[in-house]
Amino acid sequence: QVLLVESGGCLVQARGSLRLSCAASGRPFGRCVIGWFRQPPGKEGEFVAAISWNAGSTRHADSVKGRFTISRDNANNTVYLQMNNLKPEDTAVYYCAATYGDYIRVATYEYPYWGQGTQVTVSS
């Protein structure tokens, strides 16, 4: 299986920036599609962004498009989520997830491997 560990979450002021990291180990990471999801307090989990195994394709949710950017470094088994111009509504626990395949997925049930999450809190 793929083991995932997120880091980089913290308390930040609105309009600030953060970079989340997702470090992977276990089965070959280079063939995984990696997604970022988030769960705001009291709400359902939602798709944030995903990247194909070779970084040839990315997708970002409309709510973060233009502010967040997903990228990956297969040599270091790490995926990043650069978050700029953060808003209070971005407050959530952020999770990275992995699945095998050649195309982007946006549904949580399509990702069998999950990290433990990292808390991002944006103050107004």
ABEGO torsion letter per residue (X at the ends): XBBBBBBGBBBBBBGBBBBBBBBBBEBBAAABBBBBBBBBBGBBBBBABBBBAAGABBBBBAAABGABBBBBBAAAGBBBBBBBGBBAAABBBBBBBBBBEABBBABAAABABBBAEBBBBBBX
